[in-house]
Amino acid sequence: MKVYHGSYMAIYNIDLSKCEPQKDFGRGFYVTKLRSQAEFWAVRKGIRKRSDCVITDPE
């Protein structure tokens, strides 16, 4: 299954110790099957961090 992660930076290695602890389902690396949803979150995070939007396709 292909999944996507939307953020304000490229993710090369998943490190759960760097994840924010107060998320909906706790600390974790959140992905989605929908590229459009990852794009939405990348834009949202990019605006908040004043950074570029990046879609990671972890394989």
C-alpha distance matrix in Angstrom:
0.0 3.8 6.4 10.2 13.4 16.7 19.9 23.3 22.6 20.2 18.5 18.6 18.6 17.6 21.0 21.2 25.0 24.7 22.8 25.1 26.1 26.9 23.6 22.8 21.1 22.9 22.2 18.6 16.0 14.6 11.3 10.2 7.7 11.0 12.5 15.9 15.7 15.1 17.9 20.1 19.8 20.4 23.5 24.7 24.5 25.9 28.9 29.5 29.5 31.2 28.6 26.2 22.8 19.8 16.1 14.3 11.0 10.8 9.5
3.8 0.0 3.8 7.0 10.6 13.7 16.9 20.1 19.4 17.0 15.7 16.1 16.8 16.1 19.7 20.3 23.9 23.1 21.4 23.6 25.2 26.0 22.7 22.3 21.0 22.6 21.6 17.9 14.8 13.3 9.7 8.6 6.3 9.0 9.4 13.1 13.4 12.2 14.7 17.3 17.1 17.2 20.3 21.9 21.6 22.7 25.7 26.7 26.5 27.9 25.3 22.7 19.3 16.3 12.6 10.9 7.6 8.3 7.9
6.4 3.8 0.0 3.8 7.1 10.3 13.6 17.0 16.6 14.7 13.3 14.4 14.9 13.8 17.1 17.4 21.0 20.0 18.0 20.0 21.6 22.3 19.0 18.8 17.8 19.3 18.3 14.7 11.5 9.7 6.0 5.3 4.6 7.2 7.7 11.2 10.6 9.0 12.1 14.4 13.7 14.1 17.3 18.5 18.1 19.5 22.5 23.2 23.2 24.8 22.3 20.0 16.6 13.8 10.2 8.6 6.2 7.1 8.3
10.2 7.0 3.8 0.0 3.8 6.7 10.0 13.3 13.2 11.6 10.9 12.8 13.8 12.9 16.1 16.5 19.8 18.1 16.2 18.1 20.2 20.8 17.6 17.9 17.5 18.7 17.4 14.1 10.6 8.7 5.3 5.4 6.3 7.1 6.0 9.2 8.6 6.0 8.8 11.3 10.5 10.4 13.7 15.1 14.6 15.8 18.8 19.6 19.5 21.0 18.6 16.3 12.8 10.1 6.5 5.7 4.8 6.9 9.5
13.4 10.6 7.1 3.8 0.0 3.8 6.6 10.1 10.3 9.4 8.6 11.4 12.3 10.9 13.7 14.0 16.9 14.9 12.9 14.6 17.1 17.8 14.8 15.7 15.6 16.3 14.8 11.8 8.2 6.6 4.8 6.6 9.1 9.4 8.2 10.4 8.8 5.4 8.3 10.2 8.2 7.9 11.6 12.5 11.3 12.9 16.0 16.4 16.1 18.0 15.7 14.0 10.7 8.2 5.7 5.0 6.5 7.8 11.2
16.7 13.7 10.3 6.7 3.8 0.0 3.8 7.3 8.6 8.9 9.5 12.9 14.3 13.3 15.5 15.7 18.1 15.4 13.5 14.5 17.4 17.6 14.9 16.0 16.8 17.4 16.0 13.6 10.5 8.7 7.8 8.8 11.4 10.4 8.5 9.4 7.9 4.3 5.7 7.4 5.2 4.1 7.9 8.9 8.0 9.3 12.3 13.0 13.0 14.6 12.5 10.8 7.4 6.0 4.7 6.4 9.1 11.0 14.5
19.9 16.9 13.6 10.0 6.6 3.8 0.0 3.8 5.5 7.3 8.4 12.1 13.6 12.7 14.3 14.7 16.4 13.2 11.8 12.7 16.1 16.6 14.5 16.5 17.5 17.3 15.5 13.7 10.9 10.2 10.5 12.2 15.0 14.2 12.2 12.7 11.2 7.9 8.3 9.3 6.5 4.2 7.6 8.2 5.7 6.8 10.2 10.4 9.7 11.5 9.4 8.5 6.1 5.4 6.5 7.8 11.2 12.6 16.3
23.3 20.1 17.0 13.3 10.1 7.3 3.8 0.0 3.8 7.1 9.4 12.9 14.8 14.6 15.7 16.6 17.6 14.0 13.3 14.0 17.7 18.2 16.8 19.1 20.4 19.8 17.8 16.4 14.0 13.7 14.2 16.0 18.6 17.5 15.1 15.3 14.2 11.1 10.5 11.3 8.9 5.9 7.7 8.6 5.5 4.6 8.4 8.8 7.0 8.3 5.8 5.6 4.8 5.6 8.5 10.1 13.8 15.2 18.9
22.6 19.4 16.6 13.2 10.3 8.6 5.5 3.8 0.0 3.8 6.4 9.6 11.8 12.3 13.6 15.3 16.3 12.8 13.0 14.6 18.3 19.6 18.3 20.9 21.5 20.6 18.0 16.3 13.6 14.2 14.5 16.7 19.1 18.6 16.1 17.1 16.2 12.7 12.5 14.2 11.8 8.7 11.1 12.3 9.2 8.3 12.0 12.3 9.7 11.0 7.8 7.1 6.9 5.7 8.4 8.7 12.4 13.3 16.8
20.2 17.0 14.7 11.6 9.4 8.9 7.3 7.1 3.8 0.0 3.8 6.4 9.3 10.6 12.7 15.0 16.5 13.5 14.0 16.3 19.8 21.4 19.8 22.1 22.2 21.4 18.7 16.3 13.1 14.0 13.6 15.9 17.9 17.8 15.2 17.0 16.5 12.7 13.0 15.5 13.4 10.4 13.3 15.0 12.2 11.5 15.3 15.8 13.5 14.6 11.2 9.6 8.8 5.9 7.3 6.3 9.6 10.3 13.5
18.5 15.7 13.3 10.9 8.6 9.5 8.4 9.4 6.4 3.8 0.0 3.8 5.8 6.8 9.2 11.7 13.6 11.2 11.7 14.6 17.7 19.8 18.3 20.6 20.1 19.1 16.1 13.5 10.3 11.9 11.9 14.8 16.9 17.6 15.7 17.9 16.9 13.2 14.5 16.8 14.2 12.1 15.5 16.6 13.7 13.9 17.7 17.6 15.5 17.2 14.2 13.0 11.7 8.7 8.8 6.3 8.8 8.1 11.3
18.6 16.1 14.4 12.8 11.4 12.9 12.1 12.9 9.6 6.4 3.8 0.0 3.8 6.8 9.4 12.6 14.5 12.8 13.9 17.3 20.1 22.6 21.2 23.4 22.4 21.3 18.1 15.4 12.4 14.4 14.1 17.0 18.6 19.8 17.9 20.6 19.9 16.2 17.6 20.2 17.8 15.6 19.0 20.3 17.5 17.5 21.3 21.3 18.9 20.5 17.3 16.0 15.0 11.6 11.4 8.3 9.6 7.9 10.1
18.6 16.8 14.9 13.8 12.3 14.3 13.6 14.8 11.8 9.3 5.8 3.8 0.0 3.8 6.2 9.6 11.6 10.8 12.1 15.7 18.1 20.9 19.8 22.0 20.6 19.2 15.8 13.1 10.7 13.5 13.9 17.2 19.1 20.8 19.5 22.3 21.0 17.5 19.5 21.7 19.0 17.4 21.0 21.7 18.7 19.4 23.1 22.5 20.2 22.4 19.6 18.7 17.5 14.4 13.9 10.5 11.4 8.6 10.5
17.6 16.1 13.8 12.9 10.9 13.3 12.7 14.6 12.3 10.6 6.8 6.8 3.8 0.0 3.8 6.3 9.0 8.6 9.1 12.8 14.8 17.6 16.4 18.6 16.9 15.5 12.2 9.4 7.2 10.4 11.5 15.1 17.5 19.4 18.7 21.3 19.5 16.2 18.8 20.4 17.4 16.6 20.2 20.4 17.5 18.9 22.4 21.4 19.6 22.2 19.8 19.2 17.7 14.8 14.0 10.8 11.7 8.8 11.1
21.0 19.7 17.1 16.1 13.7 15.5 14.3 15.7 13.6 12.7 9.2 9.4 6.2 3.8 0.0 3.8 5.5 5.8 7.3 11.0 12.7 16.0 15.6 18.2 16.6 14.4 10.7 9.0 8.3 12.0 14.0 17.7 20.5 22.3 21.7 24.0 21.8 18.7 21.2 22.4 19.0 18.3 21.8 21.4 18.2 19.8 23.0 21.4 19.5 22.5 20.5 20.6 19.5 17.1 16.8 14.1 15.3 12.6 14.8
21.2 20.3 17.4 16.5 14.0 15.7 14.7 16.6 15.3 15.0 11.7 12.6 9.6 6.3 3.8 0.0 3.8 5.3 5.2 8.6 9.4 12.8 12.5 15.1 13.3 10.8 7.1 6.0 6.8 10.5 13.3 17.0 20.1 22.0 22.0 23.9 21.2 18.6 21.4 22.0 18.5 18.5 21.9 20.9 17.9 20.2 23.0 21.0 19.7 23.0 21.5 21.9 20.5 18.5 18.0 15.6 16.9 14.3 16.6
25.0 23.9 21.0 19.8 16.9 18.1 16.4 17.6 16.3 16.5 13.6 14.5 11.6 9.0 5.5 3.8 0.0 3.8 5.6 8.3 9.0 12.7 13.6 16.6 15.2 12.0 8.4 8.9 10.1 13.7 16.7 20.4 23.6 25.3 25.0 26.7 24.0 21.3 23.8 24.1 20.5 20.3 23.4 22.2 18.9 21.0 23.5 21.2 19.6 23.0 21.8 22.8 21.9 20.3 20.4 18.3 20.0 17.5 19.9
24.7 23.1 20.0 18.1 14.9 15.4 13.2 14.0 12.8 13.5 11.2 12.8 10.8 8.6 5.8 5.3 3.8 0.0 3.8 6.6 8.9 12.2 12.7 16.1 15.5 12.6 9.0 9.2 9.5 12.6 15.5 19.2 22.5 23.7 23.0 24.4 21.8 19.0 21.0 21.4 17.7 17.2 20.1 18.9 15.5 17.4 19.9 17.6 15.8 19.2 18.0 19.1 18.5 17.2 17.8 16.1 18.3 16.5 19.4
22.8 21.4 18.0 16.2 12.9 13.5 11.8 13.3 13.0 14.0 11.7 13.9 12.1 9.1 7.3 5.2 5.6 3.8 0.0 3.8 6.2 9.1 9.1 12.4 11.9 9.3 5.9 6.1 6.9 9.6 12.9 16.4 19.9 21.0 20.8 22.0 19.1 16.6 18.9 18.9 15.1 15.4 18.3 16.8 13.7 16.3 18.6 16.3 15.3 18.8 17.9 18.8 17.6 16.5 16.6 15.2 17.4 15.8 18.9
25.1 23.6 20.0 18.1 14.6 14.5 12.7 14.0 14.6 16.3 14.6 17.3 15.7 12.8 11.0 8.6 8.3 6.6 3.8 0.0 3.8 5.9 6.7 10.5 10.9 8.2 5.9 7.8 9.3 10.8 14.4 17.5 21.2 21.9 21.9 22.4 19.2 17.3 19.4 18.6 14.8 15.6 18.0 15.7 13.0 15.9 17.6 14.8 14.4 18.1 18.0 19.4 18.3 17.8 18.3 17.6 19.9 18.8 22.0
26.1 25.2 21.6 20.2 17.1 17.4 16.1 17.7 18.3 19.8 17.7 20.1 18.1 14.8 12.7 9.4 9.0 8.9 6.2 3.8 0.0 3.8 5.9 9.2 9.1 5.7 4.4 7.8 10.6 12.1 15.9 18.8 22.5 23.6 24.1 24.6 21.2 19.7 22.1 21.1 17.4 18.8 21.1 18.6 16.2 19.4 20.8 17.9 17.9 21.7 21.7 23.1 21.8 21.3 21.3 20.5 22.4 21.0 23.9
26.9 26.0 22.3 20.8 17.8 17.6 16.6 18.2 19.6 21.4 19.8 22.6 20.9 17.6 16.0 12.8 12.7 12.2 9.1 5.9 3.8 0.0 3.8 6.8 8.1 5.8 6.7 9.8 12.3 12.7 16.4 18.8 22.5 23.1 23.8 23.8 20.2 19.3 21.6 19.9 16.5 18.5 20.3 17.3 15.6 19.1 19.9 16.9 17.7 21.4 21.9 23.4 21.9 21.9 22.0 21.7 23.7 22.7 25.8
23.6 22.7 19.0 17.6 14.8 14.9 14.5 16.8 18.3 19.8 18.3 21.2 19.8 16.4 15.6 12.5 13.6 12.7 9.1 6.7 5.9 3.8 0.0 3.8 5.5 4.8 6.3 8.1 10.1 9.6 13.1 15.1 18.8 19.4 20.4 20.4 16.7 16.0 18.6 16.9 13.7 16.0 18.0 15.3 14.0 17.7 18.7 16.2 17.3 20.8 21.0 22.0 20.0 19.8 19.3 19.1 20.9 20.2 23.3
22.8 22.3 18.8 17.9 15.7 16.0 16.5 19.1 20.9 22.1 20.6 23.4 22.0 18.6 18.2 15.1 16.6 16.1 12.4 10.5 9.2 6.8 3.8 0.0 3.8 5.8 8.6 9.7 11.6 10.1 13.1 14.4 17.8 18.4 20.0 19.8 16.0 16.2 18.9 17.0 14.3 17.3 19.1 16.4 15.9 19.7 20.6 18.4 20.0 23.3 23.5 24.1 21.7 21.5 20.5 20.4 21.7 21.2 24.0
21.1 21.0 17.8 17.5 15.6 16.8 17.5 20.4 21.5 22.2 20.1 22.4 20.6 16.9 16.6 13.3 15.2 15.5 11.9 10.9 9.1 8.1 5.5 3.8 0.0 3.8 6.9 7.7 10.1 9.2 12.2 13.9 17.2 18.6 20.4 20.9 17.2 17.0 20.2 18.9 16.2 18.8 21.2 19.0 18.1 21.7 23.1 21.1 22.1 25.6 25.3 25.6 23.1 22.3 20.9 20.2 21.0 19.9 22.3
22.9 22.6 19.3 18.7 16.3 17.4 17.3 19.8 20.6 21.4 19.1 21.3 19.2 15.5 14.4 10.8 12.0 12.6 9.3 8.2 5.7 5.8 4.8 5.8 3.8 0.0 3.8 6.2 9.6 10.0 13.6 16.0 19.5 20.9 22.3 23.0 19.3 18.5 21.6 20.5 17.2 19.4 21.9 19.6 18.0 21.5 23.0 20.6 21.2 24.8 24.6 25.3 23.2 22.3 21.4 20.4 21.5 20.1 22.6
22.2 21.6 18.3 17.4 14.8 16.0 15.5 17.8 18.0 18.7 16.1 18.1 15.8 12.2 10.7 7.1 8.4 9.0 5.9 5.9 4.4 6.7 6.3 8.6 6.9 3.8 0.0 3.8 7.3 9.0 12.8 15.9 19.3 20.9 21.7 22.8 19.4 17.9 20.9 20.3 16.8 18.2 21.1 19.1 16.9 20.1 22.1 19.6 19.6 23.2 22.6 23.4 21.5 20.3 19.7 18.3 19.6 17.8 20.4
18.6 17.9 14.7 14.1 11.8 13.6 13.7 16.4 16.3 16.3 13.5 15.4 13.1 9.4 9.0 6.0 8.9 9.2 6.1 7.8 7.8 9.8 8.1 9.7 7.7 6.2 3.8 0.0 3.8 6.1 9.5 12.8 16.2 18.0 18.8 20.3 17.2 15.4 18.6 18.6 15.3 16.5 19.7 18.3 16.2 19.2 21.6 19.8 19.5 22.9 21.8 21.9 19.7 18.1 16.9 15.2 16.1 14.2 16.7
16.0 14.8 11.5 10.6 8.2 10.5 10.9 14.0 13.6 13.1 10.3 12.4 10.7 7.2 8.3 6.8 10.1 9.5 6.9 9.3 10.6 12.3 10.1 11.6 10.1 9.6 7.3 3.8 0.0 3.8 6.6 10.3 13.5 15.3 15.7 17.5 14.7 12.4 15.7 16.3 13.1 13.8 17.3 16.6 14.5 17.1 19.9 18.6 18.2 21.2 19.6 19.2 16.8 14.8 13.3 11.4 12.4 10.7 13.5
14.6 13.3 9.7 8.7 6.6 8.7 10.2 13.7 14.2 14.0 11.9 14.4 13.5 10.4 12.0 10.5 13.7 12.6 9.6 10.8 12.1 12.7 9.6 10.1 9.2 10.0 9.0 6.1 3.8 0.0 3.8 7.0 10.6 12.1 12.8 14.3 11.3 9.6 13.1 13.4 10.5 12.0 15.4 14.6 13.3 16.2 18.7 17.8 18.0 20.8 19.4 18.7 15.8 14.0 12.2 11.0 11.8 11.1 14.0
11.3 9.7 6.0 5.3 4.8 7.8 10.5 14.2 14.5 13.6 11.9 14.1 13.9 11.5 14.0 13.3 16.7 15.5 12.9 14.4 15.9 16.4 13.1 13.1 12.2 13.6 12.8 9.5 6.6 3.8 0.0 3.8 7.0 8.8 9.6 11.7 9.3 7.5 11.3 12.3 10.3 11.6 15.0 15.0 14.2 16.6 19.3 19.1 19.4 21.7 19.9 18.5 15.2 13.0 10.3 9.2 9.1 9.1 11.7
10.2 8.6 5.3 5.4 6.6 8.8 12.2 16.0 16.7 15.9 14.8 17.0 17.2 15.1 17.7 17.0 20.4 19.2 16.4 17.5 18.8 18.8 15.1 14.4 13.9 16.0 15.9 12.8 10.3 7.0 3.8 0.0 3.8 5.3 7.2 9.2 7.0 6.6 10.3 11.2 10.4 12.1 15.0 15.3 15.4 17.6 20.0 20.3 21.1 23.0 21.3 19.5 15.9 14.0 10.9 10.7 10.0 11.0 13.1
7.7 6.3 4.6 6.3 9.1 11.4 15.0 18.6 19.1 17.9 16.9 18.6 19.1 17.5 20.5 20.1 23.6 22.5 19.9 21.2 22.5 22.5 18.8 17.8 17.2 19.5 19.3 16.2 13.5 10.6 7.0 3.8 0.0 3.8 6.5 9.0 8.2 8.5 11.5 12.9 13.1 14.4 17.1 18.0 18.4 20.2 22.6 23.4 24.1 25.7 23.7 21.5 17.8 15.7 12.2 11.9 10.2 11.6 12.8
11.0 9.0 7.2 7.1 9.4 10.4 14.2 17.5 18.6 17.8 17.6 19.8 20.8 19.4 22.3 22.0 25.3 23.7 21.0 21.9 23.6 23.1 19.4 18.4 18.6 20.9 20.9 18.0 15.3 12.1 8.8 5.3 3.8 0.0 3.8 5.4 5.3 6.6 8.8 10.1 11.2 12.6 14.6 15.8 16.9 18.4 20.4 21.6 22.7 23.9 22.0 19.7 15.9 14.5 11.2 12.1 11.2 13.5 15.2
12.5 9.4 7.7 6.0 8.2 8.5 12.2 15.1 16.1 15.2 15.7 17.9 19.5 18.7 21.7 22.0 25.0 23.0 20.8 21.9 24.1 23.8 20.4 20.0 20.4 22.3 21.7 18.8 15.7 12.8 9.6 7.2 6.5 3.8 0.0 3.8 5.4 5.1 6.1 8.7 10.0 10.3 12.3 14.2 15.2 16.0 18.3 19.9 20.6 21.4 19.3 16.6 12.9 11.4 8.1 9.8 9.3 12.4 14.5
15.9 13.1 11.2 9.2 10.4 9.4 12.7 15.3 17.1 17.0 17.9 20.6 22.3 21.3 24.0 23.9 26.7 24.4 22.0 22.4 24.6 23.8 20.4 19.8 20.9 23.0 22.8 20.3 17.5 14.3 11.7 9.2 9.0 5.4 3.8 0.0 3.8 5.4 5.0 6.2 8.8 9.7 10.6 12.4 14.2 15.1 16.6 18.5 19.8 20.3 18.8 16.3 12.6 12.3 9.9 12.4 12.8 15.9 18.2
15.7 13.4 10.6 8.6 8.8 7.9 11.2 14.2 16.2 16.5 16.9 19.9 21.0 19.5 21.8 21.2 24.0 21.8 19.1 19.2 21.2 20.2 16.7 16.0 17.2 19.3 19.4 17.2 14.7 11.3 9.3 7.0 8.2 5.3 5.4 3.8 0.0 3.8 5.3 5.0 6.4 8.6 10.0 10.7 12.4 14.1 15.6 16.8 18.3 19.5 18.2 16.4 12.7 12.4 10.1 12.2 12.9 15.4 18.0
15.1 12.2 9.0 6.0 5.4 4.3 7.9 11.1 12.7 12.7 13.2 16.2 17.5 16.2 18.7 18.6 21.3 19.0 16.6 17.3 19.7 19.3 16.0 16.2 17.0 18.5 17.9 15.4 12.4 9.6 7.5 6.6 8.5 6.6 5.1 5.4 3.8 0.0 3.8 5.4 5.2 6.0 8.6 9.8 10.4 11.9 14.2 15.3 16.1 17.4 15.6 13.6 9.9 8.9 6.5 8.6 9.8 12.3 15.3
17.9 14.7 12.1 8.8 8.3 5.7 8.3 10.5 12.5 13.0 14.5 17.6 19.5 18.8 21.2 21.4 23.8 21.0 18.9 19.4 22.1 21.6 18.6 18.9 20.2 21.6 20.9 18.6 15.7 13.1 11.3 10.3 11.5 8.8 6.1 5.0 5.3 3.8 0.0 3.8 5.5 5.0 6.2 8.5 9.8 10.2 12.2 14.2 15.1 15.6 13.8 11.5 7.8 7.9 6.6 9.9 11.6 14.7 17.7
20.1 17.3 14.4 11.3 10.2 7.4 9.3 11.3 14.2 15.5 16.8 20.2 21.7 20.4 22.4 22.0 24.1 21.4 18.9 18.6 21.1 19.9 16.9 17.0 18.9 20.5 20.3 18.6 16.3 13.4 12.3 11.2 12.9 10.1 8.7 6.2 5.0 5.4 3.8 0.0 3.8 5.5 5.4 6.3 8.7 9.9 10.9 12.5 14.4 15.0 14.2 12.7 9.4 10.5 9.9 12.9 14.8 17.5 20.6
19.8 17.1 13.7 10.5 8.2 5.2 6.5 8.9 11.8 13.4 14.2 17.8 19.0 17.4 19.0 18.5 20.5 17.7 15.1 14.8 17.4 16.5 13.7 14.3 16.2 17.2 16.8 15.3 13.1 10.5 10.3 10.4 13.1 11.2 10.0 8.8 6.4 5.2 5.5 3.8 0.0 3.8 5.4 4.9 6.0 8.2 9.8 10.5 12.0 13.5 12.7 11.8 8.6 9.4 9.1 11.5 13.9 15.9 19.3
20.4 17.2 14.1 10.4 7.9 4.1 4.2 5.9 8.7 10.4 12.1 15.6 17.4 16.6 18.3 18.5 20.3 17.2 15.4 15.6 18.8 18.5 16.0 17.3 18.8 19.4 18.2 16.5 13.8 12.0 11.6 12.1 14.4 12.6 10.3 9.7 8.6 6.0 5.0 5.5 3.8 0.0 3.8 5.5 5.2 5.8 8.5 9.9 10.3 11.3 9.7 8.2 4.9 5.9 6.6 9.6 12.5 14.8 18.3
23.5 20.3 17.3 13.7 11.6 7.9 7.6 7.7 11.1 13.3 15.5 19.0 21.0 20.2 21.8 21.9 23.4 20.1 18.3 18.0 21.1 20.3 18.0 19.1 21.2 21.9 21.1 19.7 17.3 15.4 15.0 15.0 17.1 14.6 12.3 10.6 10.0 8.6 6.2 5.4 5.4 3.8 0.0 3.8 5.5 5.0 6.1 8.6 9.9 9.9 9.1 7.9 5.5 8.2 9.6 13.0 15.9 18.4 21.9
24.7 21.9 18.5 15.1 12.5 8.9 8.2 8.6 12.3 15.0 16.6 20.3 21.7 20.4 21.4 20.9 22.2 18.9 16.8 15.7 18.6 17.3 15.3 16.4 19.0 19.6 19.1 18.3 16.6 14.6 15.0 15.3 18.0 15.8 14.2 12.4 10.7 9.8 8.5 6.3 4.9 5.5 3.8 0.0 3.8 5.5 5.4 6.3 8.8 9.8 10.1 10.3 8.4 10.9 12.1 14.9 17.9 19.9 23.5
24.5 21.6 18.1 14.6 11.3 8.0 5.7 5.5 9.2 12.2 13.7 17.5 18.7 17.5 18.2 17.9 18.9 15.5 13.7 13.0 16.2 15.6 14.0 15.9 18.1 18.0 16.9 16.2 14.5 13.3 14.2 15.4 18.4 16.9 15.2 14.2 12.4 10.4 9.8 8.7 6.0 5.2 5.5 3.8 0.0 3.8 5.5 5.1 6.1 8.2 8.0 8.8 7.4 9.4 11.2 13.4 16.7 18.2 21.9
25.9 22.7 19.5 15.8 12.9 9.3 6.8 4.6 8.3 11.5 13.9 17.5 19.4 18.9 19.8 20.2 21.0 17.4 16.3 15.9 19.4 19.1 17.7 19.7 21.7 21.5 20.1 19.2 17.1 16.2 16.6 17.6 20.2 18.4 16.0 15.1 14.1 11.9 10.2 9.9 8.2 5.8 5.0 5.5 3.8 0.0 3.8 5.5 5.2 5.5 4.7 5.4 5.1 8.2 11.0 13.6 17.1 19.0 22.7
28.9 25.7 22.5 18.8 16.0 12.3 10.2 8.4 12.0 15.3 17.7 21.3 23.1 22.4 23.0 23.0 23.5 19.9 18.6 17.6 20.8 19.9 18.7 20.6 23.1 23.0 22.1 21.6 19.9 18.7 19.3 20.0 22.6 20.4 18.3 16.6 15.6 14.2 12.2 10.9 9.8 8.5 6.1 5.4 5.5 3.8 0.0 3.8 5.5 4.9 6.5 8.0 8.3 11.8 14.4 17.2 20.6 22.6 26.3
29.5 26.7 23.2 19.6 16.4 13.0 10.4 8.8 12.3 15.8 17.6 21.3 22.5 21.4 21.4 21.0 21.2 17.6 16.3 14.8 17.9 16.9 16.2 18.4 21.1 20.6 19.6 19.8 18.6 17.8 19.1 20.3 23.4 21.6 19.9 18.5 16.8 15.3 14.2 12.5 10.5 9.9 8.6 6.3 5.1 5.5 3.8 0.0 3.8 5.6 7.9 10.3 10.6 13.4 15.8 18.1 21.6 23.0 26.8
29.5 26.5 23.2 19.5 16.1 13.0 9.7 7.0 9.7 13.5 15.5 18.9 20.2 19.6 19.5 19.7 19.6 15.8 15.3 14.4 17.9 17.7 17.3 20.0 22.1 21.2 19.6 19.5 18.2 18.0 19.4 21.1 24.1 22.7 20.6 19.8 18.3 16.1 15.1 14.4 12.0 10.3 9.9 8.8 6.1 5.2 5.5 3.8 0.0 3.8 5.3 8.5 9.7 12.2 15.1 17.0 20.6 21.8 25.6
31.2 27.9 24.8 21.0 18.0 14.6 11.5 8.3 11.0 14.6 17.2 20.5 22.4 22.2 22.5 23.0 23.0 19.2 18.8 18.1 21.7 21.4 20.8 23.3 25.6 24.8 23.2 22.9 21.2 20.8 21.7 23.0 25.7 23.9 21.4 20.3 19.5 17.4 15.6 15.0 13.5 11.3 9.9 9.8 8.2 5.5 4.9 5.6 3.8 0.0 3.8 7.1 9.4 12.5 15.8 18.1 21.8 23.5 27.1
28.6 25.3 22.3 18.6 15.7 12.5 9.4 5.8 7.8 11.2 14.2 17.3 19.6 19.8 20.5 21.5 21.8 18.0 17.9 18.0 21.7 21.9 21.0 23.5 25.3 24.6 22.6 21.8 19.6 19.4 19.9 21.3 23.7 22.0 19.3 18.8 18.2 15.6 13.8 14.2 12.7 9.7 9.1 10.1 8.0 4.7 6.5 7.9 5.3 3.8 0.0 3.8 6.6 9.3 12.9 15.1 18.8 20.5 24.0
26.2 22.7 20.0 16.3 14.0 10.8 8.5 5.6 7.1 9.6 13.0 16.0 18.7 19.2 20.6 21.9 22.8 19.1 18.8 19.4 23.1 23.4 22.0 24.1 25.6 25.3 23.4 21.9 19.2 18.7 18.5 19.5 21.5 19.7 16.6 16.3 16.4 13.6 11.5 12.7 11.8 8.2 7.9 10.3 8.8 5.4 8.0 10.3 8.5 7.1 3.8 0.0 3.8 6.4 10.1 12.6 16.1 18.3 21.7
22.8 19.3 16.6 12.8 10.7 7.4 6.1 4.8 6.9 8.8 11.7 15.0 17.5 17.7 19.5 20.5 21.9 18.5 17.6 18.3 21.8 21.9 20.0 21.7 23.1 23.2 21.5 19.7 16.8 15.8 15.2 15.9 17.8 15.9 12.9 12.6 12.7 9.9 7.8 9.4 8.6 4.9 5.5 8.4 7.4 5.1 8.3 10.6 9.7 9.4 6.6 3.8 0.0 3.8 6.9 9.9 13.3 15.8 19.2
19.8 16.3 13.8 10.1 8.2 6.0 5.4 5.6 5.7 5.9 8.7 11.6 14.4 14.8 17.1 18.5 20.3 17.2 16.5 17.8 21.3 21.9 19.8 21.5 22.3 22.3 20.3 18.1 14.8 14.0 13.0 14.0 15.7 14.5 11.4 12.3 12.4 8.9 7.9 10.5 9.4 5.9 8.2 10.9 9.4 8.2 11.8 13.4 12.2 12.5 9.3 6.4 3.8 0.0 3.8 6.3 9.8 12.2 15.5
16.1 12.6 10.2 6.5 5.7 4.7 6.5 8.5 8.4 7.3 8.8 11.4 13.9 14.0 16.8 18.0 20.4 17.8 16.6 18.3 21.3 22.0 19.3 20.5 20.9 21.4 19.7 16.9 13.3 12.2 10.3 10.9 12.2 11.2 8.1 9.9 10.1 6.5 6.6 9.9 9.1 6.6 9.6 12.1 11.2 11.0 14.4 15.8 15.1 15.8 12.9 10.1 6.9 3.8 0.0 3.8 6.6 9.5 12.7
14.3 10.9 8.6 5.7 5.0 6.4 7.8 10.1 8.7 6.3 6.3 8.3 10.5 10.8 14.1 15.6 18.3 16.1 15.2 17.6 20.5 21.7 19.1 20.4 20.2 20.4 18.3 15.2 11.4 11.0 9.2 10.7 11.9 12.1 9.8 12.4 12.2 8.6 9.9 12.9 11.5 9.6 13.0 14.9 13.4 13.6 17.2 18.1 17.0 18.1 15.1 12.6 9.9 6.3 3.8 0.0 3.8 5.9 9.2
11.0 7.6 6.2 4.8 6.5 9.1 11.2 13.8 12.4 9.6 8.8 9.6 11.4 11.7 15.3 16.9 20.0 18.3 17.4 19.9 22.4 23.7 20.9 21.7 21.0 21.5 19.6 16.1 12.4 11.8 9.1 10.0 10.2 11.2 9.3 12.8 12.9 9.8 11.6 14.8 13.9 12.5 15.9 17.9 16.7 17.1 20.6 21.6 20.6 21.8 18.8 16.1 13.3 9.8 6.6 3.8 0.0 3.8 6.3
10.8 8.3 7.1 6.9 7.8 11.0 12.6 15.2 13.3 10.3 8.1 7.9 8.6 8.8 12.6 14.3 17.5 16.5 15.8 18.8 21.0 22.7 20.2 21.2 19.9 20.1 17.8 14.2 10.7 11.1 9.1 11.0 11.6 13.5 12.4 15.9 15.4 12.3 14.7 17.5 15.9 14.8 18.4 19.9 18.2 19.0 22.6 23.0 21.8 23.5 20.5 18.3 15.8 12.2 9.5 5.9 3.8 0.0 3.8
9.5 7.9 8.3 9.5 11.2 14.5 16.3 18.9 16.8 13.5 11.3 10.1 10.5 11.1 14.8 16.6 19.9 19.4 18.9 22.0 23.9 25.8 23.3 24.0 22.3 22.6 20.4 16.7 13.5 14.0 11.7 13.1 12.8 15.2 14.5 18.2 18.0 15.3 17.7 20.6 19.3 18.3 21.9 23.5 21.9 22.7 26.3 26.8 25.6 27.1 24.0 21.7 19.2 15.5 12.7 9.2 6.3 3.8 0.0
